[in-house]
Amino acid sequence: MNETNELKPFSLNAQELQEYQPNRYPFLMIDRVTEVVPGKYAKGYKNLTNNEWYFPKHFPGNPNMPGCLQVEAMSQMLTVAITTCEGMEGKVAHGYKVNVTFHEEVHPGDRLDIDAQVFSFKRGLCKGHVTASVDGKLVAEMDNTILIPEIFYQFRPKPVDKDKEA
Amino acid sequence: MSNREKYNKAFIDSLELEEDQLEGLTYQGVPSWDSVGHMGLISELEDAFDIQFETDDIVDFNSYDKGIELLKKYDIEIE
């Protein structure tokens, strides 16, 4: 299967990106993809307003974006970097491994800029590194492994049948 | 480096194992050899022996010994 499309960068607006990212409100965590090269990288952002559903409770008096949702936003951007490959459009991706560091809080009014770089994408398994920044300042970064189950599980081995062997 | 050494190194590097864990090792026999670990192992072996596994062989590769058997299809003998 050809998992890389043409290398010319393109952008996706809020509506277009939903062709490649199956999450929906209230769990679609990216607003726009400003530049994507399928199988290589995706860059874009999430605009945060006081109307985000989590700010009233996280936390009263100091609303800030939950770290787990920053991870989700960054993972969604990495997903777009591979679901824009030929034949991958809109496929569901699952997380496998995350190693994340949070540097700064992210508040209402911030624009969370996300840069997702693909290190490898083979047989439905993608390894990448994603950074998030606000006003040019790094707020979070992570190594991320995600997979597309529909493809990945075609290659899952059969466990050894110990009883049969005995 | 002999083919056996290359073969063992692929397991040791991709699954973070010690050499004495390899004999009799099976898929899911250690936590690191899960489905994702398996893909890492397959990639290591493809790089080490400059081959491209067929899908059926990736699925059938479920033990240290089975891998040796499968590699014969690719003219790789693990002595």
gemmi code that builds the backbone of each chain (N, CA, C; Angstrom):
import gemmi

chains = {
    "A": [
        ("MET", (0.838, -1.204, 0.000), (0.000, 0.000, 0.000), (0.872, 1.252, 0.000)),
        ("ASN", (0.531, 2.183, -0.809), (1.259, 3.445, -0.820), (0.757, 4.315, 0.321)),
        ("GLU", (1.589, 4.538, 1.337), (1.145, 5.296, 2.502), (1.634, 6.736, 2.460)),
        ("THR", (2.268, 7.152, 1.386), (2.662, 8.548, 1.273), (2.060, 9.142, 0.007)),
        ("ASN", (1.507, 10.326, 0.180), (0.890, 11.027, -0.933), (1.927, 11.977, -1.517)),
        ("GLU", (1.523, 12.846, -2.429), (2.451, 13.829, -2.975), (2.961, 14.725, -1.853)),
        ("LEU", (4.159, 15.260, -2.040), (4.826, 15.966, -0.964), (4.541, 17.465, -0.930)),
        ("LYS", (3.635, 17.921, -1.774), (3.325, 19.351, -1.787), (2.473, 19.717, -0.566)),
        ("PRO", (2.884, 20.718, 0.232), (2.101, 21.085, 1.417), (0.752, 21.686, 1.028)),
        ("PHE", (-0.236, 21.467, 1.880), (-1.534, 22.115, 1.702), (-2.126, 22.402, 3.072)),
        ("SER", (-3.230, 23.141, 3.105), (-3.857, 23.503, 4.383), (-5.293, 22.970, 4.414)),
        ("LEU", (-5.842, 22.914, 5.618), (-7.217, 22.443, 5.806), (-7.926, 23.398, 6.752)),
        ("ASN", (-9.090, 23.887, 6.349), (-9.839, 24.732, 7.275), (-10.640, 23.862, 8.238)),
        ("ALA", (-11.430, 24.540, 9.085), (-12.114, 23.815, 10.162), (-13.049, 22.736, 9.636)),
        ("GLN", (-13.625, 22.993, 8.478), (-14.541, 22.013, 7.900), (-13.772, 20.903, 7.173)),
        ("GLU", (-12.798, 21.312, 6.412), (-12.029, 20.337, 5.618), (-11.282, 19.326, 6.483)),
        ("LEU", (-10.769, 19.809, 7.622), (-9.950, 18.887, 8.419), (-10.777, 17.729, 8.970)),
        ("GLN", (-12.095, 17.914, 9.044), (-12.948, 16.843, 9.566), (-13.055, 15.652, 8.602)),
        ("GLU", (-12.613, 15.854, 7.367), (-12.540, 14.715, 6.447), (-11.423, 13.761, 6.860)),
        ("TYR", (-10.453, 14.296, 7.596), (-9.278, 13.507, 7.954), (-9.208, 13.189, 9.446)),
        ("GLN", (-10.024, 13.868, 10.227), (-9.998, 13.723, 11.678), (-11.418, 13.411, 12.142)),
        ("PRO", (-11.665, 12.163, 12.583), (-13.039, 11.751, 12.880), (-13.597, 12.257, 14.210)),
        ("ASN", (-12.792, 12.862, 15.062), (-13.333, 13.388, 16.317), (-14.270, 14.556, 16.053)),
        ("ARG", (-15.290, 14.661, 16.905), (-16.260, 15.740, 16.776), (-16.501, 16.397, 18.138)),
        ("TYR", (-17.212, 17.534, 18.116), (-17.528, 18.245, 19.350), (-18.099, 17.287, 20.390)),
        ("PRO", (-17.694, 17.334, 21.627), (-16.736, 18.292, 22.203), (-15.304, 17.769, 22.239)),
        ("PHE", (-14.988, 16.869, 21.340), (-13.669, 16.265, 21.427), (-12.787, 16.539, 20.214)),
        ("LEU", (-13.248, 17.403, 19.326), (-12.358, 17.825, 18.244), (-11.480, 18.944, 18.796)),
        ("MET", (-10.206, 18.714, 18.904), (-9.325, 19.618, 19.645), (-8.400, 20.431, 18.748)),
        ("ILE", (-8.651, 20.425, 17.450), (-7.868, 21.285, 16.561), (-8.834, 22.070, 15.665)),
        ("ASP", (-8.473, 23.325, 15.389), (-9.354, 24.202, 14.616), (-8.940, 24.323, 13.156)),
        ("ARG", (-7.663, 24.297, 12.921), (-7.191, 24.511, 11.551), (-5.820, 23.854, 11.356)),
        ("VAL", (-5.639, 23.310, 10.189), (-4.324, 22.767, 9.823), (-3.749, 23.730, 8.795)),
        ("THR", (-2.717, 24.433, 9.197), (-2.164, 25.476, 8.319), (-1.234, 24.907, 7.256)),
        ("GLU", (-0.646, 23.741, 7.567), (0.281, 23.145, 6.603), (0.424, 21.660, 6.911)),
        ("VAL", (0.211, 20.854, 5.909), (0.389, 19.415, 6.095), (1.060, 18.827, 4.859)),
        ("VAL", (2.001, 17.946, 5.104), (2.560, 17.093, 4.061), (2.274, 15.657, 4.501)),
        ("PRO", (1.422, 14.965, 3.786), (1.009, 13.624, 4.212), (2.198, 12.703, 4.471)),
        ("GLY", (2.120, 12.072, 5.654), (3.166, 11.131, 6.027), (4.422, 11.790, 6.562)),
        ("LYS", (4.434, 13.141, 6.571), (5.639, 13.850, 7.021), (5.361, 14.727, 8.250)),
        ("TYR", (4.431, 15.655, 8.113), (4.140, 16.555, 9.236), (2.789, 17.231, 9.056)),
        ("ALA", (2.275, 17.769, 10.171), (1.084, 18.616, 10.130), (1.257, 19.721, 11.166)),
        ("LYS", (0.914, 20.935, 10.770), (1.002, 22.079, 11.679), (-0.333, 22.793, 11.671)),
        ("GLY", (-0.681, 23.358, 12.814), (-1.943, 24.079, 12.881), (-2.185, 24.578, 14.289)),
        ("TYR", (-3.451, 24.835, 14.619), (-3.703, 25.419, 15.944), (-5.104, 25.129, 16.460)),
        ("LYS", (-5.199, 25.363, 17.757), (-6.479, 25.336, 18.462), (-6.628, 26.686, 19.148)),
        ("ASN", (-7.693, 27.405, 18.820), (-8.000, 28.657, 19.506), (-8.801, 28.369, 20.769)),
        ("LEU", (-8.384, 28.965, 21.866), (-9.066, 28.714, 23.144), (-9.839, 29.944, 23.573)),
        ("THR", (-11.105, 29.761, 23.872), (-11.922, 30.866, 24.375), (-12.488, 30.494, 25.737)),
        ("ASN", (-13.093, 31.441, 26.384), (-13.736, 31.147, 27.671), (-14.903, 30.184, 27.514)),
        ("ASN", (-15.339, 29.972, 26.290), (-16.480, 29.079, 26.071), (-16.089, 27.602, 26.014)),
        ("GLU", (-14.809, 27.279, 26.110), (-14.439, 25.844, 26.094), (-15.134, 25.154, 27.261)),
        ("TRP", (-15.625, 23.953, 27.000), (-16.478, 23.273, 27.979), (-15.763, 22.934, 29.278)),
        ("TYR", (-14.453, 22.856, 29.242), (-13.731, 22.407, 30.435), (-13.270, 23.554, 31.334)),
        ("PHE", (-13.278, 24.787, 30.823), (-12.741, 25.884, 31.622), (-13.535, 26.197, 32.894)),
        ("PRO", (-14.859, 26.089, 32.862), (-15.578, 26.415, 34.112), (-15.161, 25.543, 35.295)),
        ("LYS", (-14.748, 24.325, 35.021), (-14.397, 23.402, 36.115), (-12.898, 23.181, 36.265)),
        ("HIS", (-12.120, 23.591, 35.294), (-10.679, 23.307, 35.320), (-9.914, 24.590, 35.059)),
        ("PHE", (-9.770, 25.504, 36.041), (-10.332, 25.434, 37.381), (-11.020, 26.754, 37.650)),
        ("PRO", (-12.020, 26.785, 38.521), (-12.643, 28.072, 38.861), (-11.588, 29.050, 39.388)),
        ("GLY", (-11.537, 30.206, 38.801), (-10.555, 31.200, 39.238), (-9.239, 31.138, 38.480)),
        ("ASN", (-8.926, 29.983, 37.911), (-7.697, 29.851, 37.107), (-7.933, 28.867, 35.971)),
        ("PRO", (-8.782, 29.257, 35.013), (-9.057, 28.307, 33.926), (-7.808, 28.028, 33.103)),
        ("ASN", (-7.505, 26.749, 32.927), (-6.400, 26.368, 32.045), (-6.704, 25.017, 31.403)),
        ("MET", (-6.137, 24.828, 30.232), (-6.449, 23.637, 29.444), (-5.858, 22.391, 30.104)),
        ("PRO", (-6.689, 21.384, 30.382), (-6.166, 20.151, 30.992), (-5.048, 19.547, 30.144)),
        ("GLY", (-4.033, 19.059, 30.835), (-2.910, 18.462, 30.122), (-3.338, 17.316, 29.221)),
        ("CYS", (-4.293, 16.517, 29.705), (-4.713, 15.368, 28.889), (-5.351, 15.837, 27.586)),
        ("LEU", (-5.973, 17.009, 27.603), (-6.585, 17.517, 26.373), (-5.542, 18.165, 25.459)),
        ("GLN", (-4.473, 18.670, 26.068), (-3.357, 19.115, 25.225), (-2.759, 17.914, 24.486)),
        ("VAL", (-2.626, 16.811, 25.215), (-2.132, 15.579, 24.585), (-3.073, 15.166, 23.453)),
        ("GLU", (-4.377, 15.273, 23.717), (-5.353, 14.901, 22.691), (-5.214, 15.801, 21.456)),
        ("ALA", (-5.081, 17.099, 21.704), (-4.948, 18.043, 20.586), (-3.694, 17.728, 19.763)),
        ("MET", (-2.611, 17.462, 20.455), (-1.360, 17.165, 19.740), (-1.468, 15.840, 18.989)),
        ("SER", (-2.137, 14.870, 19.618), (-2.323, 13.575, 18.956), (-3.206, 13.711, 17.713)),
        ("GLN", (-4.223, 14.562, 17.819), (-5.106, 14.758, 16.667), (-4.351, 15.379, 15.503)),
        ("MET", (-3.416, 16.268, 15.816), (-2.633, 16.868, 14.722), (-1.718, 15.828, 14.089)),
        ("LEU", (-1.113, 14.984, 14.918), (-0.267, 13.915, 14.367), (-1.110, 12.961, 13.512)),
        ("THR", (-2.337, 12.720, 13.968), (-3.233, 11.857, 13.202), (-3.475, 12.421, 11.803)),
        ("VAL", (-3.699, 13.728, 11.721), (-3.945, 14.355, 10.416), (-2.730, 14.181, 9.498)),
        ("ALA", (-1.550, 14.165, 10.107), (-0.336, 13.999, 9.290), (-0.317, 12.644, 8.588)),
        ("ILE", (-1.034, 11.658, 9.127), (-1.043, 10.348, 8.447), (-2.380, 10.043, 7.761)),
        ("THR", (-3.470, 10.596, 8.297), (-4.758, 10.299, 7.644), (-4.955, 11.096, 6.353)),
        ("THR", (-4.025, 12.013, 6.079), (-4.051, 12.697, 4.788), (-3.327, 11.867, 3.721)),
        ("CYS", (-2.701, 10.767, 4.135), (-2.087, 9.872, 3.150), (-3.187, 9.177, 2.345)),
        ("GLU", (-2.825, 8.791, 1.159), (-3.791, 8.166, 0.256), (-4.429, 6.930, 0.891)),
        ("GLY", (-5.747, 6.890, 0.865), (-6.483, 5.745, 1.386), (-6.707, 5.762, 2.878)),
        ("MET", (-6.212, 6.780, 3.579), (-6.311, 6.826, 5.049), (-7.365, 7.821, 5.534)),
        ("GLU", (-8.005, 8.515, 4.619), (-8.878, 9.618, 4.989), (-9.931, 9.213, 6.033)),
        ("GLY", (-9.936, 9.931, 7.138), (-10.984, 9.751, 8.145), (-10.853, 8.510, 9.001)),
        ("LYS", (-9.789, 7.768, 8.836), (-9.655, 6.548, 9.631), (-9.410, 6.898, 11.103)),
        ("VAL", (-9.926, 6.053, 11.978), (-9.758, 6.249, 13.415), (-8.345, 5.826, 13.810)),
        ("ALA", (-7.727, 6.654, 14.641), (-6.409, 6.319, 15.169), (-6.517, 6.110, 16.670)),
        ("HIS", (-5.754, 5.175, 17.180), (-5.690, 4.939, 18.621), (-4.315, 5.341, 19.136)),
        ("GLY", (-4.288, 5.811, 20.373), (-3.017, 6.104, 21.010), (-2.391, 4.823, 21.529)),
        ("TYR", (-1.065, 4.768, 21.491), (-0.377, 3.613, 22.081), (0.585, 4.065, 23.171)),
        ("LYS", (1.400, 5.058, 22.865), (2.387, 5.486, 23.857), (2.585, 6.998, 23.778)),
        ("VAL", (2.654, 7.607, 24.963), (2.873, 9.047, 25.035), (3.930, 9.319, 26.094)),
        ("ASN", (4.886, 10.140, 25.748), (5.863, 10.611, 26.738), (5.855, 12.127, 26.640)),
        ("VAL", (5.145, 12.744, 27.571), (4.857, 14.177, 27.432), (5.476, 14.986, 28.564)),
        ("THR", (5.868, 16.195, 28.225), (6.327, 17.163, 29.222), (5.523, 18.445, 29.043)),
        ("PHE", (4.976, 18.940, 30.152), (4.231, 20.207, 30.120), (5.112, 21.301, 30.706)),
        ("HIS", (5.201, 22.406, 29.988), (6.079, 23.486, 30.436), (5.315, 24.677, 30.995)),
        ("GLU", (4.151, 24.966, 30.406), (3.413, 26.161, 30.808), (1.915, 25.868, 30.794)),
        ("GLU", (1.158, 26.635, 31.579), (-0.302, 26.528, 31.504), (-0.803, 27.172, 30.211)),
        ("VAL", (-1.949, 26.706, 29.756), (-2.578, 27.252, 28.545), (-3.943, 27.803, 28.944)),
        ("HIS", (-4.187, 29.077, 28.633), (-5.344, 29.785, 29.178), (-6.336, 30.220, 28.096)),
        ("PRO", (-7.542, 30.598, 28.512), (-8.494, 31.188, 27.559), (-7.860, 32.390, 26.856)),
        ("GLY", (-8.099, 32.492, 25.557), (-7.506, 33.583, 24.782), (-6.221, 33.183, 24.085)),
        ("ASP", (-5.657, 32.062, 24.517), (-4.420, 31.599, 23.881), (-4.730, 30.901, 22.554)),
        ("ARG", (-3.780, 30.936, 21.666), (-3.827, 30.077, 20.476), (-2.741, 29.024, 20.645)),
        ("LEU", (-3.180, 27.786, 20.700), (-2.248, 26.677, 20.891), (-1.736, 26.230, 19.517)),
        ("ASP", (-0.515, 26.607, 19.215), (0.098, 26.216, 17.933), (0.731, 24.838, 18.072)),
        ("ILE", (0.404, 23.959, 17.148), (0.852, 22.563, 17.247), (1.646, 22.188, 16.007)),
        ("ASP", (2.777, 21.534, 16.263), (3.662, 21.089, 15.178), (3.900, 19.593, 15.373)),
        ("ALA", (3.329, 18.791, 14.501), (3.433, 17.332, 14.615), (4.314, 16.793, 13.507)),
        ("GLN", (5.407, 16.171, 13.900), (6.369, 15.625, 12.933), (6.307, 14.095, 12.977)),
        ("VAL", (6.217, 13.484, 11.817), (6.166, 12.021, 11.723), (7.595, 11.487, 11.582)),
        ("PHE", (7.978, 10.592, 12.482), (9.285, 9.932, 12.356), (9.184, 8.706, 11.459)),
        ("SER", (8.126, 7.939, 11.658), (7.928, 6.748, 10.826), (6.446, 6.424, 10.751)),
        ("PHE", (6.042, 5.874, 9.626), (4.653, 5.437, 9.452), (4.678, 4.223, 8.542)),
        ("LYS", (4.435, 3.075, 9.162), (4.535, 1.827, 8.413), (3.533, 0.844, 9.003)),
        ("ARG", (2.802, 0.158, 8.126), (1.845, -0.879, 8.541), (0.874, -0.370, 9.601)),
        ("GLY", (0.461, 0.873, 9.465), (-0.540, 1.444, 10.360), (-0.003, 1.970, 11.659)),
        ("LEU", (1.297, 1.892, 11.868), (1.909, 2.358, 13.112), (2.713, 3.624, 12.845)),
        ("CYS", (2.422, 4.654, 13.624), (3.081, 5.946, 13.428), (3.802, 6.370, 14.694)),
        ("LYS", (5.070, 6.737, 14.544), (5.824, 7.314, 15.651), (6.164, 8.753, 15.282)),
        ("GLY", (5.965, 9.644, 16.240), (6.227, 11.037, 15.929), (6.575, 11.856, 17.145)),
        ("HIS", (6.886, 13.114, 16.905), (7.182, 14.069, 17.987), (6.324, 15.304, 17.738)),
        ("VAL", (5.690, 15.770, 18.793), (4.764, 16.891, 18.651), (5.103, 17.966, 19.679)),
        ("THR", (5.105, 19.200, 19.231), (5.303, 20.313, 20.161), (4.083, 21.230, 20.105)),
        ("ALA", (3.838, 21.890, 21.222), (2.755, 22.874, 21.286), (3.319, 24.155, 21.889)),
        ("SER", (2.930, 25.271, 21.334), (3.448, 26.543, 21.827), (2.364, 27.615, 21.808)),
        ("VAL", (2.568, 28.627, 22.632), (1.679, 29.787, 22.676), (2.543, 31.030, 22.549)),
        ("ASP", (2.231, 31.871, 21.590), (3.024, 33.081, 21.339), (4.512, 32.752, 21.177)),
        ("GLY", (4.776, 31.625, 20.528), (6.157, 31.243, 20.261), (6.866, 30.577, 21.421)),
        ("LYS", (6.179, 30.435, 22.553), (6.803, 29.826, 23.729), (6.317, 28.391, 23.878)),
        ("LEU", (7.256, 27.473, 24.027), (6.922, 26.052, 24.147), (6.110, 25.806, 25.418)),
        ("VAL", (4.953, 25.179, 25.266), (4.127, 24.868, 26.452), (4.050, 23.366, 26.718)),
        ("ALA", (4.232, 22.551, 25.686), (4.205, 21.096, 25.869), (4.905, 20.440, 24.696)),
        ("GLU", (5.443, 19.266, 24.968), (6.081, 18.494, 23.890), (5.953, 17.020, 24.224)),
        ("MET", (5.870, 16.202, 23.194), (5.746, 14.774, 23.480), (6.212, 13.909, 22.325)),
        ("ASP", (6.725, 12.747, 22.720), (6.914, 11.654, 21.773), (5.624, 10.861, 21.787)),
        ("ASN", (5.157, 10.509, 20.616), (3.824, 9.918, 20.528), (3.828, 8.755, 19.535)),
        ("THR", (3.243, 7.657, 19.965), (3.033, 6.532, 19.057), (1.542, 6.293, 18.922)),
        ("ILE", (1.049, 6.353, 17.721), (-0.364, 6.111, 17.458), (-0.479, 5.029, 16.385)),
        ("LEU", (-1.648, 4.446, 16.301), (-1.827, 3.413, 15.281), (-3.236, 3.481, 14.707)),
        ("ILE", (-3.333, 3.010, 13.500), (-4.626, 2.908, 12.835), (-5.046, 1.441, 12.906)),
        ("PRO", (-5.958, 1.127, 13.836), (-6.281, -0.283, 14.092), (-6.685, -1.048, 12.843)),
        ("GLU", (-7.452, -0.397, 11.993), (-7.959, -1.078, 10.792), (-6.820, -1.657, 9.945)),
        ("ILE", (-5.684, -0.986, 9.960), (-4.526, -1.464, 9.205), (-3.592, -2.276, 10.105)),
        ("PHE", (-3.286, -1.690, 11.241), (-2.286, -2.275, 12.135), (-2.627, -3.717, 12.523)),
        ("TYR", (-3.887, -3.977, 12.842), (-4.260, -5.293, 13.355), (-4.255, -6.385, 12.278)),
        ("GLN", (-4.114, -5.994, 11.028), (-3.932, -7.001, 9.977), (-2.587, -7.719, 10.141)),
        ("PHE", (-1.671, -7.062, 10.866), (-0.318, -7.604, 11.009), (-0.071, -8.181, 12.400)),
        ("ARG", (-1.108, -8.237, 13.207), (-0.933, -8.724, 14.582), (-0.727, -10.238, 14.557)),
        ("PRO", (0.338, -10.737, 15.212), (0.585, -12.180, 15.174), (-0.432, -12.976, 15.972)),
        ("LYS", (-0.486, -14.254, 15.652), (-1.341, -15.160, 16.418), (-0.554, -15.608, 17.651)),
        ("PRO", (-1.134, -15.495, 18.839), (-0.421, -15.976, 20.024), (-0.156, -17.471, 19.913)),
        ("VAL", (0.969, -17.900, 20.460), (1.309, -19.321, 20.443), (0.318, -20.079, 21.311)),
        ("ASP", (-0.220, -21.177, 20.772), (-1.152, -22.024, 21.530), (-0.329, -23.031, 22.328)),
        ("LYS", (-0.131, -22.723, 23.603), (0.732, -23.561, 24.453), (0.150, -24.969, 24.602)),
        ("ASP", (-1.184, -25.073, 24.690), (-1.809, -26.388, 24.873), (-1.567, -27.274, 23.654)),
        ("LYS", (-1.663, -26.611, 22.472), (-1.479, -27.342, 21.226), (-0.056, -27.858, 21.101)),
        ("GLU", (0.888, -27.026, 21.605), (2.298, -27.375, 21.519), (2.664, -28.537, 22.435)),
        ("ALA", (1.967, -28.629, 23.575), (2.329, -29.624, 24.600), (2.020, -31.048, 24.133)),
    ],
    "B": [
        ("MET", (29.453, -9.918, 11.677), (28.405, -10.401, 12.579), (27.643, -11.556, 11.901)),
        ("SER", (27.476, -12.648, 12.596), (26.780, -13.801, 12.023), (25.280, -13.536, 11.952)),
        ("ASN", (24.590, -14.334, 11.146), (23.138, -14.166, 11.070), (22.468, -14.378, 12.432)),
        ("ARG", (22.987, -15.317, 13.224), (22.444, -15.546, 14.568), (22.611, -14.299, 15.427)),
        ("GLU", (23.771, -13.683, 15.329), (24.017, -12.471, 16.124), (23.102, -11.338, 15.672)),
        ("LYS", (22.925, -11.216, 14.353), (22.012, -10.176, 13.842), (20.582, -10.432, 14.315)),
        ("TYR", (20.206, -11.701, 14.236), (18.844, -12.085, 14.631), (18.605, -11.768, 16.114)),
        ("ASN", (19.545, -12.173, 16.932), (19.408, -11.921, 18.373), (19.418, -10.426, 18.678)),
        ("LYS", (20.263, -9.707, 17.977), (20.373, -8.259, 18.232), (19.051, -7.554, 17.941)),
        ("ALA", (18.364, -8.014, 16.901), (17.069, -7.407, 16.572), (16.084, -7.573, 17.728)),
        ("PHE", (16.074, -8.743, 18.327), (15.195, -8.973, 19.486), (15.634, -8.126, 20.680)),
        ("ILE", (16.933, -8.150, 20.929), (17.469, -7.452, 22.114), (17.226, -5.950, 22.012)),
        ("ASP", (17.471, -5.393, 20.828), (17.334, -3.942, 20.651), (15.868, -3.504, 20.611)),
        ("SER", (15.049, -4.221, 19.860), (13.679, -3.743, 19.673), (12.777, -4.069, 20.864)),
        ("LEU", (13.062, -5.167, 21.551), (12.188, -5.568, 22.665), (12.842, -5.337, 24.027)),
        ("GLU", (14.040, -4.763, 24.010), (14.766, -4.445, 25.253), (14.903, -5.685, 26.133)),
        ("LEU", (15.508, -6.710, 25.557), (15.676, -7.976, 26.266), (17.159, -8.272, 26.475)),
        ("GLU", (17.425, -9.271, 27.309), (18.775, -9.800, 27.466), (18.875, -11.074, 26.627)),
        ("GLU", (20.073, -11.419, 26.247), (20.287, -12.584, 25.386), (19.706, -13.866, 25.993)),
        ("ASP", (19.823, -14.006, 27.316), (19.359, -15.261, 27.930), (17.832, -15.367, 27.996)),
        ("GLN", (17.130, -14.339, 27.540), (15.662, -14.409, 27.505), (15.133, -14.929, 26.162)),
        ("LEU", (16.011, -15.103, 25.205), (15.548, -15.368, 23.842), (15.109, -16.817, 23.603)),
        ("GLU", (15.782, -17.757, 24.214), (15.465, -19.164, 23.959), (14.025, -19.467, 24.397)),
        ("GLY", (13.244, -20.016, 23.471), (11.858, -20.376, 23.785), (10.906, -19.194, 23.860)),
        ("LEU", (11.402, -18.008, 23.522), (10.559, -16.806, 23.627), (9.389, -16.851, 22.644)),
        ("THR", (8.206, -16.467, 23.130), (7.023, -16.423, 22.262), (6.393, -15.037, 22.309)),
        ("TYR", (5.603, -14.746, 21.275), (4.830, -13.497, 21.221), (3.983, -13.368, 22.488)),
        ("GLN", (4.036, -12.228, 23.108), (3.358, -11.927, 24.368), (3.967, -12.674, 25.559)),
        ("GLY", (5.128, -13.294, 25.329), (5.798, -13.984, 26.430), (6.516, -13.021, 27.357)),
        ("VAL", (6.789, -11.835, 26.875), (7.331, -10.742, 27.692), (6.495, -9.500, 27.374)),
        ("PRO", (6.368, -8.589, 28.331), (5.509, -7.412, 28.094), (5.890, -6.609, 26.850)),
        ("SER", (7.190, -6.546, 26.541), (7.601, -5.698, 25.413), (7.246, -6.306, 24.054)),
        ("TRP", (7.013, -7.636, 24.017), (6.633, -8.230, 22.731), (5.107, -8.257, 22.614)),
        ("ASP", (4.554, -7.070, 22.545), (3.127, -6.933, 22.254), (2.992, -6.605, 20.765)),
        ("SER", (1.803, -6.215, 20.333), (1.590, -6.008, 18.897), (2.444, -4.871, 18.345)),
        ("VAL", (2.639, -3.828, 19.152), (3.476, -2.712, 18.690), (4.954, -3.105, 18.727)),
        ("GLY", (5.344, -3.793, 19.798), (6.706, -4.299, 19.875), (7.014, -5.216, 18.695)),
        ("HIS", (6.011, -5.954, 18.277), (6.184, -6.869, 17.148), (6.558, -6.109, 15.876)),
        ("MET", (5.896, -4.983, 15.657), (6.203, -4.191, 14.459), (7.625, -3.638, 14.510)),
        ("GLY", (8.051, -3.262, 15.722), (9.429, -2.795, 15.881), (10.414, -3.907, 15.577)),
        ("LEU", (10.104, -5.099, 16.061), (10.965, -6.258, 15.810), (11.037, -6.566, 14.308)),
        ("ILE", (9.890, -6.559, 13.660), (9.846, -6.843, 12.220), (10.685, -5.819, 11.447)),
        ("SER", (10.547, -4.553, 11.822), (11.333, -3.501, 11.148), (12.826, -3.713, 11.351)),
        ("GLU", (13.204, -4.071, 12.583), (14.630, -4.315, 12.879), (15.175, -5.454, 12.024)),
        ("LEU", (14.373, -6.513, 11.913), (14.818, -7.672, 11.137), (14.900, -7.335, 9.642)),
        ("GLU", (13.932, -6.558, 9.165), (13.962, -6.161, 7.752), (15.202, -5.332, 7.448)),
        ("ASP", (15.547, -4.454, 8.383), (16.748, -3.639, 8.181), (18.005, -4.493, 8.278)),
        ("ALA", (18.017, -5.389, 9.260), (19.222, -6.189, 9.507), (19.531, -7.112, 8.333)),
        ("PHE", (18.481, -7.670, 7.729), (18.712, -8.657, 6.658), (18.337, -8.125, 5.273)),
        ("ASP", (17.954, -6.850, 5.215), (17.609, -6.212, 3.942), (16.537, -7.021, 3.192)),
        ("ILE", (15.463, -7.288, 3.884), (14.342, -8.023, 3.293), (13.045, -7.265, 3.574)),
        ("GLN", (11.974, -7.700, 2.946), (10.647, -7.143, 3.198), (9.716, -8.335, 3.465)),
        ("PHE", (9.254, -8.442, 4.717), (8.389, -9.571, 5.061), (7.045, -9.471, 4.339)),
        ("GLU", (6.527, -10.625, 3.933), (5.155, -10.671, 3.437), (4.202, -10.624, 4.630)),
        ("THR", (2.996, -10.122, 4.381), (2.024, -9.947, 5.470), (1.781, -11.251, 6.222)),
        ("ASP", (1.591, -12.341, 5.508), (1.317, -13.621, 6.171), (2.452, -14.022, 7.104)),
        ("ASP", (3.662, -13.712, 6.721), (4.812, -14.081, 7.550), (4.886, -13.221, 8.814)),
        ("ILE", (4.471, -11.961, 8.694), (4.445, -11.091, 9.879), (3.437, -11.638, 10.892)),
        ("VAL", (2.323, -12.118, 10.398), (1.276, -12.663, 11.265), (1.711, -14.008, 11.864)),
        ("ASP", (2.410, -14.810, 11.068), (2.827, -16.144, 11.531), (4.035, -16.097, 12.474)),
        ("PHE", (4.745, -14.992, 12.465), (5.972, -14.850, 13.261), (5.584, -14.663, 14.734)),
        ("ASN", (5.410, -15.768, 15.432), (4.930, -15.644, 16.811), (5.867, -16.269, 17.842)),
        ("SER", (7.067, -16.579, 17.422), (8.045, -17.041, 18.415), (9.457, -16.861, 17.853)),
        ("TYR", (10.403, -16.911, 18.755), (11.821, -16.819, 18.361), (12.153, -17.925, 17.366)),
        ("ASP", (11.701, -19.134, 17.649), (11.993, -20.277, 16.771), (11.255, -20.174, 15.435)),
        ("LYS", (9.998, -19.720, 15.479), (9.207, -19.594, 14.249), (9.858, -18.592, 13.291)),
        ("GLY", (10.428, -17.553, 13.855), (11.093, -16.549, 13.025), (12.252, -17.138, 12.246)),
        ("ILE", (12.991, -18.005, 12.906), (14.131, -18.656, 12.231), (13.623, -19.474, 11.046)),
        ("GLU", (12.518, -20.175, 11.269), (11.922, -20.988, 10.205), (11.445, -20.104, 9.045)),
        ("LEU", (10.787, -18.994, 9.384), (10.255, -18.106, 8.340), (11.360, -17.440, 7.524)),
        ("LEU", (12.460, -17.122, 8.181), (13.540, -16.426, 7.474), (14.161, -17.285, 6.373)),
        ("LYS", (14.000, -18.598, 6.475), (14.532, -19.478, 5.420), (13.880, -19.165, 4.078)),
        ("LYS", (12.604, -18.724, 4.117), (11.916, -18.328, 2.884), (12.631, -17.194, 2.165)),
        ("TYR", (13.366, -16.416, 2.946), (14.056, -15.246, 2.392), (15.554, -15.537, 2.222)),
        ("ASP", (15.861, -16.850, 2.199), (17.254, -17.289, 2.040), (18.160, -16.829, 3.181)),
        ("ILE", (17.570, -16.679, 4.354), (18.363, -16.315, 5.533), (18.428, -17.547, 6.447)),
        ("GLU", (19.614, -18.060, 6.624), (19.810, -19.220, 7.501), (20.385, -18.748, 8.832)),
        ("ILE", (19.686, -19.063, 9.897), (20.194, -18.728, 11.232), (20.847, -19.987, 11.789)),
        ("GLU", (22.161, -20.015, 11.748), (22.890, -21.228, 12.186), (22.967, -21.288, 13.699)),
    ],
}
model = gemmi.Model(1)
for chain_id, residues in chains.items():
    chain = gemmi.Chain(chain_id)
    for i, (resn, *xyz) in enumerate(residues, 1):
        res = gemmi.Residue()
        res.name, res.seqid = resn, gemmi.SeqId(i, " ")
        for name, pos in zip(("N", "CA", "C"), xyz):
            atom = gemmi.Atom()
            atom.name, atom.element = name, gemmi.Element(name[0])
            atom.pos, atom.b_iso = gemmi.Position(*pos), 0.0
            res.add_atom(atom)
        chain.add_residue(res)
    model.add_chain(chain)
structure = gemmi.Structure()
structure.add_model(model)
structure.setup_entities()
